[in-house]
């Protein structure tokens, strides 16, 4: 770990972060301010305020307005706000997509995102043929033992994926993949095929299939999955529903601002 991570941050580093946030709040409130005004507001020397503004400007969080020496909120903040709004849009739009797909397939459909080393379900809808009454919304599930998790792992940055897979993989059923090499090979195949499947890997008698959902920049921000009992959601049927699932995920991706090349 770097020594500026939360657990090792020095008091001066924490103070600098607090002051930087105060600068952003000040500019958001006033619209624009000069170095002298900011220094007075923070109760610091002008040189300290100048250093803070230089760092924020370098990261696009603030920008200098012409030659007047005044500063205002930069477009970097818009980018961060857009990411937060995108997550909220994903949950809202995901519910609509889940419902439409669940009605079409007759199975339970979920939208899941990666969250601190697990997959967390943010939307769910049950089709007419669904037999389970379990609500997976808000539930955290393992990445290596679910179809959604495999999508999220497959499209994850290599460094992050390797970090998450350093720990021992828990075996939930005799069919759970716990061998790292085997799982890595499967994740490569997920990218090649465009979908991931799980056959009784988290729960005996339960099958699932998932496809990726893309964000505005093309990155995979979520997985859309359909799950059902193994006697109905057979391996053959899984292959049959990949196409309508992919189309539904592509439509959701477009609503989120992604346009495929």
Residue pairs with C-beta under 8 A, 6 or more apart in sequence:
1 7
1 8
2 8
4 13
9 17
16 52
19 42
19 44
19 48
19 52
20 52
20 55
20 56
20 61
22 41
22 42
23 38
23 42
23 49
23 52
23 53
23 56
23 62
24 56
24 61
24 62
24 73
24 77
26 33
26 38
26 41
26 42
27 33
27 62
27 71
27 72
27 73
28 73
30 37
31 72
32 65
32 70
32 71
32 72
33 41
33 70
33 71
34 68
34 69
34 70
34 71
35 46
35 49
35 50
35 53
35 69
35 71
36 46
38 49
38 52
38 53
38 71
39 45
39 46
39 48
39 49
42 48
42 49
53 62
53 71
56 62
56 74
57 63
57 64
57 71
57 74
59 76
60 74
60 75
60 76
60 79
61 73
61 74
61 76
61 77
62 71
62 72
62 73
62 74
63 71
63 72
63 73
63 74
63 75
64 70
64 71
65 71
65 72
82 216
86 215
86 216
86 221
86 256
86 257
87 113
87 221
89 255
89 256
90 111
90 113
90 122
90 213
90 221
90 222
90 256
91 111
91 122
91 123
93 252
93 255
93 256
94 111
94 122
94 123
94 213
94 222
94 224
94 252
95 123
95 125
97 109
97 111
97 123
97 224
97 248
97 249
97 251
97 252
98 109
98 110
98 111
98 123
98 124
98 125
98 224
99 109
99 125
100 248
101 109
101 125
101 224
101 226
101 244
101 245
101 248
102 108
102 109
102 125
102 126
102 127
102 130
102 226
103 125
103 127
103 128
104 127
104 244
104 248
105 127
105 226
105 241
105 244
105 245
106 127
106 128
106 129
106 130
107 127
107 129
107 130
107 226
107 227
107 228
107 232
107 233
108 124
108 125
108 126
108 127
108 130
108 132
108 136
108 226
108 227
108 228
109 124
109 125
109 126
109 127
109 224
109 225
109 226
110 121
110 123
110 124
110 136
110 137
110 148
110 224
110 225
110 227
111 121
111 122
111 123
111 124
111 213
111 222
111 223
111 224
111 225
111 252
112 119
112 120
112 121
112 122
112 141
112 146
112 148
112 149
112 152
112 210
112 222
112 223
112 225
113 119
113 120
113 122
113 152
113 221
113 222
113 223
114 120
114 143
114 152
114 156
115 140
117 143
117 164
118 140
118 141
118 142
118 143
118 149
119 140
119 141
119 142
119 143
119 146
119 148
119 149
119 152
119 223
120 138
120 139
120 140
120 141
121 136
121 137
121 138
121 139
121 141
121 148
122 137
122 138
122 222
123 137
124 135
124 136
124 137
126 132
129 228
129 232
130 228
131 228
131 229
141 148
141 149
141 202
142 149
142 170
142 172
142 202
143 149
143 150
143 152
143 153
143 164
144 150
144 153
144 165
144 169
144 176
144 177
144 178
144 183
145 169
145 170
145 172
145 176
145 177
145 198
145 201
145 202
146 198
146 201
146 202
146 208
146 210
146 225
147 195
147 196
147 197
147 198
147 208
147 209
147 210
147 223
147 225
147 227
148 196
148 208
148 210
148 223
148 224
148 225
149 223
150 186
150 187
150 190
150 196
150 198
150 210
151 190
151 195
151 196
151 210
151 211
151 212
151 220
151 223
151 225
152 220
152 222
152 223
153 161
153 164
153 165
153 187
154 187
154 188
154 190
154 191
154 196
155 191
155 212
155 219
155 220
156 164
161 187
165 180
165 183
165 184
168 178
169 176
169 177
169 178
169 180
169 183
170 176
170 178
171 178
172 201
172 202
172 203
173 200
173 201
173 202
173 203
173 204
175 199
175 200
175 201
175 204
176 201
176 202
177 183
177 186
177 201
186 196
190 196
194 211
194 212
194 242
194 246
195 209
195 210
195 211
195 242
195 245
195 246
196 209
196 210
196 211
196 223
197 207
197 208
197 209
197 210
197 235
197 238
198 207
198 208
198 209
199 207
199 230
199 235
200 206
200 207
200 230
202 208
205 229
205 230
205 231
206 227
206 228
206 229
206 230
207 227
207 228
207 229
207 230
207 233
207 234
207 235
207 238
208 225
208 226
208 227
208 228
208 233
209 225
209 226
209 227
209 233
209 238
209 241
209 242
209 245
210 223
210 224
210 225
210 226
210 245
211 223
211 224
211 225
211 242
211 245
211 246
211 249
212 220
212 222
212 223
212 224
212 249
213 220
213 221
213 222
213 223
213 224
213 249
213 252
213 253
213 256
214 220
214 221
214 253
214 256
214 258
214 260
215 221
215 253
215 256
215 257
215 258
216 256
216 257
216 258
217 258
218 258
221 256
224 245
224 248
224 249
224 252
226 233
226 241
226 245
227 233
250 260
253 260
